[in-house]
């Protein structure tokens, strides 16, 4: 009885076969009877610092060498890789959330965009990656055929942003750990350390500028009309607000995000509203217009004084943007400290 192969299984079989052939050539190829042949084999089989084993959200992966063909799903993994100087390892991006950081824009646009949202499993496979790096949990949605197991069965490694490893409080330390882990996987730990030091410096500088200032009550408006979808106490946004000299008025919400009533917003009297900006949830101007048009919100200090701070959603996630967000927030909450 003959066995049928899906395109994914066929590619996985071919990759496995190619790897096996490469291994044979390394051990039996030219020069095997001389000393120099043995040295060459050792060098090819074990790049400096490898193998590297990473436990990511319960999936343990051993990298014998740095990945060379990477597809990123969602914008913040792509920007992180570009900031580490890994453009030459990237063969596809997907799902841009907002405008790319200006210093990364040219490199980002040079990489093929596979889809405006999450690409299909087959689309990713067509790019022939050896690693898929996802930003949100939806990157590996099982109901859409993109589970991590499906990629593993096709001979492709996966990595998920640590923010989506489980429901726990997310902090800036997660950003620094994420950068260092990716640096380790790609054999560029020195670059990762340098990038972390730069981001830590940005955060420290902004926090120092507002040190001693009274905390400003902040309400995060992500979306919603019947109820407000906001950032809770477990979100990175809550820490970004704290570092910037503010206090999330819904820090007691025991989740990363959640719905609250507009009555609760009124009761907590936020002085500033941080609007999260991203594709698919209405423009910033539409969100401002909605907030300003609601009679029930008219006496909320932030609405009455039209004090809004706009943050790209990507700046509130585990990635390089979060350090930039602290400075933007600090300037919006305490403008007098930056004159």
N, C-alpha and C positions, 0 to 999 in steps of 0.2 A: 504493500500500500504506500503510495507516494505521499510525502508531507508537503503542504503548501506553506509558503512564507509570505508574510505581509512585508511591505517595503521597510517598515521599522526593523523587523526581525532579520530581513536580508542585510540591511546595513550593519546591524549589530554583528551578524555572522561574518561579514566581510572584514569589519574592523578587527574582530577577534583573530581571524585568519591572518590578516596582515601583521598583527602584533606577534603571532606565533612565528611567522616567517622571518620577521625582523630579529627575533630572539635567536633563531637558528643561525642566521647570517652573522650575528654578532659573535657567536661562540665557535663557528666553523669557517668563518670567512678568511680572506687573504691574510697572511702573516701569522696564522694560528700556531705555526711550528716555531716561531721566533719570540724573543722577549718583548719586542715592541708591540706585537699583536696583542699580548696579554694586557699591556698597559692601556692600549686603545679601547679594549673591551671594557675594562674597569671604568674608564672615564665616561664612556657612552652609557653604561648601565647605571651609574650613580652620580648625577650632577651634584655639585657642591650643595650641601644642606638637605639633600634628599636621600631617602624617601621622607615625605611629610604626611603625618596622619592627623586628620581633623574630624572631630565629632561635632556635627552641625545639626542641631534640632533632632538629635537621636539617630542621625544617619552618619555612620563612620566611613570615611573615605581615605584611602592611602594614595598619595600622588607620588609616583616614581620620578616624575619630572614636572616642570611647570606646564599648565595647560597652554595650548598654542592657538586654539580656535574656540573663542568664547562668544556665546550669545547672551546678552543681558535682556531681561524682561523687566520693564519699568525703568524710569529715568535715574533714580538715585544710585543703583549699582553701576550704571554706565558712567556717571560722573565720577564716582569713586575710583573706578578703574582708570579713567583718563587722568585724574589727578595724580595717580601713581605712575603715569607714563607708560601705560599698557595698551595704547591704541593699536599697536601692531599685533596684539593678540586677539583683537575683537573682530568678529565676522558678521555681527548683526546686533541691532538694538530693536526695542519695541516699546510702545506705550509711553511717549513723552507726556509728562504732566504739565509742564510749564516751560517758559523760556529757559534755555540752557545758560549756565554761567558764562559771561562774555569771554573769559579766558579759555574756556573749553569748547566754545561754539564751533570753531573751524574743525577741530578734530572730531567732534560729535557728528557733524554733518558729512564727514568723509566716510562714515561707516554706514553700510546699507541698513535702511529701516525696514524691518520685516512686516510690521503691522502698526496701525494706529493704536490698537489696544493689544490684549494678549494674543499672540499668534497661535495658530493651530499647531498641534503636535507635528504634523507632516511638514508644515512650513519651517519649523525649527530644524527638523531633520534634514531638510533640503540644504541648509546652510552648513551641514556636516561639522557640527561643533564637537569638541571633546569635553566641554563644560557648559552648563546653562546656569546662570546666576540670576536668581529671582529676587525682586524687591518686596512685593507683597505676597501673602500666602496664595493669592489667586494665580500666581505664576505657575503653580503646580497643582491646579484644580483637577481633582480626580474625575469629576463629572464632565470635564471637557477633554478628557483623554491625555492630560499632561501631568500625571502623577510622577513623583520622583522614581517610583518603581518602573513605570513605563519607560522612562529615559534610561534607567539602569539596565533594563532588559534589552535596550537598543545599543548598549555599550557606551552610554554617555553619563558622565558624572554630573551631579547637581549641587548647588549651594543656595541656601535660602537666607536672606537677611535675618540676623538674629532677633530683630524686633518681633518676628512672627513665630518664634520658637515656643511661645506659651504666654499666658496672661500673667504678666508680672510688671512691676514698675520699670519703665525704660528711662535710662539716664544718659548723660553725656559720656559716661564711661563705656556704655555700649557702643557708641560711635567710635571711640578710640580703639576698643577691642576688635570691632569689625574691620577697621583699617589695618590693624596689625595682623589679623588672621588672613586677610586677602593678600597682604604683603608676603606672608609666610608661604602661602600656596603658590605664589608666582615667583618666589625666590628673590623678592625685592624688599626684604625687611628693613634695610637701611633707608629706603625711600619712605616706607610706611612710618618709621620713627620720626623722620624729618617732617612729614606731613602732619602727624599728630602734634608734634611740638609747635608747628605753625598755628594749628587750630586752637590748641590750648592757649597760645599767646593771644589770639584774637578774643577768646572768651574772657581771659583774665583782664585784658585791657578794658573791655566794655564793662565788666563787673566792677572794676576799680573806679571807673568814672562815676558810677551811681552809688558807690559805697556810702552808707550813712543816710541816704535819702529815704523818706517814708515810702513804704510799699504801696504801689498803686493797684487797686482792685481791677482785674481784667476778666472780661468775658470772651471766650473764644467762640466765634460763630463760623461753623463749618457750612451748614446748610439747614434747610427745613423751614416750613411756614406754620403748620399746625402745632408743631413743637420745635424746639431748637436742638439741633445735633451739635454737641460740643465736646471739647477735650476734657477727659476726666483726670483723676489724680495719678493714674498709672501711665499717662502719656508723657512722651518726651517734651511736649509743649508746655506742660506744667513746670518742668525744670527750667526750660528756656525762659519762661516768664519770671521765675524766681531769680535766676542769674541776672536778669535784666532789671531787677529792682521792682518787681511786681508780685502779685499774688493771684493765682487762678481762683475765681470765686466759686468754681465747681471742683476744687481740688479734693473735696470729700466724696466725689463720685468714684466709686470703687471699680473703675474700668479704664481702658484706654480712651474709648469714646462712648457716648451714650446720649439719650434724649432727655431733655429737661423741659419743664413747662415755661411759658413766657411769664407766668406769675412769679416763678422762682427767680427769673432773671431780674424782674422789677424789684423783688424783695432784696436782692443782694447788691443792688446799686453799683454796678461796675462803672468806673470812671473812664475806661478805655475798652474798646471792642477790637479784638484781633480777628481780622477776616482771613480765612484760609482760601487761597486762590488756586484753583485747578480746573482743568477742562471737564466739562460735563455737569457742573453744579451751578451754572449761572455765572455771569461775569461779576467782577467786583462792584461795578456800578449798579448792576441789578440788585445785588445784596444790600448795598448801601441804601438804595431807593426803597427797598422793602422795609428795612429797619426804620428809616426816617418817616415812613408813611403810616406806621402803626400807632394809633392813638394811645394804646395801652403802654407804649414805650416812651411816650413823649417826655415824661419826667425822669427817665433814667439819665443820670449825669452824662454818660458817654454819648447818648443819642442827642440830648439837649445841646451839648457842646460840640457835637459832630467830631468826636475824637476817635479816629479809626487808625489802626495800624494794619497794613496788608502784608501777609506772608505767603509766599508760594508754599503749597502743601509739601513739596519736596524739601523745604527748609525745616520742616518739623519732624523729619524722619531720621532714622539712623543712617547717616551719610555725611558728606563733607559740608553740606549746606547749613547744618544745625549751628555751627559756630558763627556763621554769617548772621543767622537769625537773632542771636543774642544781641549783637550790635544794633541791628535794625530795631529790635524791640526796645532796647535801652534808650535809643534816640527818640522813639515814639512816646515812651513813658516819662522820660526825664529830659526833655529837649533843652532845658536850662543848663544841664550838666555838660552840654556839647557846644556851647556858644563860644 
